[in-house]
């Protein structure tokens, strides 16, 4: 009996040690990328970069094999003020007619404690690419009860300098520093 339990435990360990990374498709309906900044010190407005599209590959056994690629179409930009949305999409800021999307592609994923990750990657806005580090918390990895398939969820934060990306109008009076808060849910794609 003892030998059988030991063999079963070894097989279970071997199976988990060689578990493959899982690929998830970002769910844009349950993903928000919120940018927030100081407006002359009077208020701290925010805008949501909605309609996120991308893939998360997560390897729980070897987090360094994980990766993320996200596209944020600027048509989804929403500050809840239509005139301001148009101003943000204008050549004064994102110039969305010429550069219709921002992208993030990870270059390194590291464990940073229990349920925590550091994700380093390249953020590209207006064809300007700069490294950004996301502080990430794994919220949950399990079957999603409504979709009835595997899902994963993360929260992340980062701070970026908007002038580095050519979006520096009115800086520094309107803060150059922009805080990013991200929450995302991603699902294993449906079998075809």
VOGU-3710 file (C-alpha; in Angstrom, 3 decimals, decimal comma):
1> xxxxxxxxxx> 0,000/0,000/0,000  2,773/2,392/0,964  4,678/1,617/-2,237  1,537/2,256/-4,323  1,000/5,646/-2,653  4,641/6,586/-3,255  4,418/5,648/-6,946  1,139/7,595/-7,297  2,729/10,633/-5,649  5,745/10,445/-7,956
11> xxxxxxxxxx> 3,514/10,266/-11,038  1,468/13,229/-9,801  4,657/15,229/-9,192  6,060/14,265/-12,594  2,816/15,312/-14,285  2,804/18,723/-12,599  6,531/19,236/-13,200  6,007/18,818/-16,930  2,693/20,688/-17,184  2,546/22,712/-20,348
21> xxxxxxxxxx> 1,884/26,432/-20,425  -1,770/27,332/-20,951  -2,810/29,888/-23,575  -5,691/32,224/-22,718  -7,492/34,780/-24,896  -8,169/38,113/-23,184  -11,864/38,783/-22,576  -12,410/42,453/-23,539  -15,724/42,528/-21,637  -13,931/41,823/-18,365
31> xxxxxxxxxx> -10,693/43,734/-18,948  -9,983/47,363/-18,104  -6,798/49,338/-18,649  -7,248/52,574/-16,704  -4,861/55,511/-17,029  -4,988/58,229/-14,355  -3,095/61,524/-14,060  -3,141/64,838/-12,222  -4,875/67,725/-13,993  -3,013/70,837/-12,763
41> xxxxxxxxxx> -3,225/69,359/-9,252  -6,976/70,007/-9,091  -8,319/66,595/-10,064  -7,176/63,112/-11,039  -9,161/62,170/-14,151  -8,956/58,776/-15,786  -9,564/57,080/-19,112  -10,258/53,443/-19,907  -8,512/51,829/-22,869  -11,321/49,418/-23,665
51> xxxxxxxxxx> -11,635/46,684/-26,281  -8,365/45,040/-25,228  -7,337/42,160/-27,459  -4,557/39,710/-26,823  -3,175/36,498/-25,451  -1,754/35,456/-22,102  0,393/32,335/-21,923  0,771/31,276/-18,299  2,965/28,483/-16,982  2,294/28,013/-13,275
61> xxxxxxxxxx> 5,257/25,640/-12,893  7,735/27,850/-14,758  6,514/31,465/-14,709  9,508/32,602/-16,763  7,964/30,690/-19,700  4,852/32,868/-19,426  4,163/35,792/-21,752  1,568/38,366/-22,678  0,716/40,287/-25,839  -2,008/42,942/-25,795
71> xxxxxxxxxx> -3,376/45,398/-28,332  -5,404/48,387/-27,165  -7,351/49,899/-30,071  -7,671/53,634/-29,437  -11,250/53,560/-30,738  -12,054/51,997/-27,346  -10,583/54,936/-25,383  -13,256/56,244/-23,019  -12,921/59,063/-20,483  -16,731/59,275/-20,132
81> xxxxxxxxxx> -16,580/62,728/-21,789  -17,033/62,523/-25,575  -15,269/65,834/-26,358  -12,283/64,829/-24,252  -12,154/61,393/-25,920  -11,851/63,131/-29,285  -9,134/65,427/-27,918  -7,193/62,420/-26,583  -7,458/60,721/-29,997  -6,325/63,913/-31,794
91> xxxxxxxxxx> -2,785/64,765/-32,914  -2,359/66,678/-29,606  -2,124/63,317/-27,851  -2,452/59,803/-29,356  -2,986/60,788/-33,020  -5,263/57,761/-33,390  -5,897/58,368/-37,087  -2,208/57,700/-37,746  -1,521/55,314/-34,819  -4,787/53,418/-34,167
101> xxxxxxxxxx> -3,545/51,169/-31,333  -1,151/50,863/-28,431  0,530/47,507/-27,786  2,312/45,720/-24,960  4,506/42,667/-25,473  6,258/41,021/-22,533  9,978/40,340/-22,627  10,359/38,774/-19,179  8,076/37,316/-16,499  9,405/36,717/-12,980
111> xxxxxxxxxx> 7,909/35,399/-9,753  7,702/38,130/-7,108  6,260/36,254/-4,130  3,124/34,215/-3,534  0,646/35,030/-6,305  2,786/37,971/-7,475  4,691/38,523/-10,716  6,899/41,178/-12,305  6,165/41,416/-16,009  8,647/43,436/-18,029
121> xxxxxxxxxx> 7,714/44,310/-21,564  7,696/46,790/-24,392  4,889/49,324/-24,511  4,428/50,938/-27,922  2,468/54,160/-28,399  2,741/56,244/-31,594  5,466/53,881/-32,868  7,591/54,757/-29,806  8,588/51,679/-27,811  9,789/51,850/-24,205
131> xxxxxxxxxx> 10,221/49,219/-21,493  7,560/49,083/-18,779  7,399/46,911/-15,648  4,013/45,697/-14,437  3,500/44,650/-10,813  1,025/41,801/-11,202  -1,243/39,890/-8,828  -2,751/36,571/-9,875  -6,397/36,801/-8,819  -7,586/33,340/-9,769
141> xxxxxxxxxx> -6,987/30,443/-12,153  -9,911/28,028/-12,372  -12,884/27,056/-14,492  -15,038/30,102/-15,228  -18,587/29,076/-14,258  -20,432/30,986/-17,005  -18,049/30,153/-19,853  -17,564/26,586/-18,590  -13,877/26,555/-19,458  -10,545/27,421/-17,877
151> xxxxxxxxxx> -9,927/31,070/-17,067  -7,335/33,213/-15,370  -7,479/36,704/-13,905  -4,837/39,259/-13,007  -4,572/42,800/-11,651  -1,530/44,912/-12,504  -0,135/48,395/-11,937  2,591/50,476/-13,527  3,636/54,103/-13,837  4,719/55,561/-17,166
161> xxxxxxxxxx> 5,968/58,902/-18,429  3,637/60,096/-21,176  6,235/62,471/-22,637  8,452/59,453/-23,408  5,704/58,252/-25,760  5,110/61,562/-27,525  1,857/62,213/-25,649  3,210/65,087/-23,535  0,894/67,999/-24,354  0,587/70,387/-21,358
171> xxxxxxxxxx> 3,259/68,568/-19,323  4,401/69,129/-16,656  1,400/71,237/-15,529  -0,780/68,255/-16,424  1,293/65,475/-14,909  3,791/63,640/-17,037  3,405/60,645/-14,728  0,465/58,416/-15,603  -0,616/55,591/-13,328  -1,916/52,474/-15,041
181> xxxxxxxxxx> -4,297/50,075/-13,327  -5,188/46,913/-15,194  -7,613/44,151/-14,445  -8,017/41,317/-16,902  -9,827/38,049/-17,285  -8,783/35,621/-19,973  -10,261/32,321/-21,136  -8,938/29,246/-22,851  -10,322/29,614/-26,388  -13,320/27,479/-27,326
191> xx> -12,466/24,273/-29,125  -13,308/24,511/-32,795
//
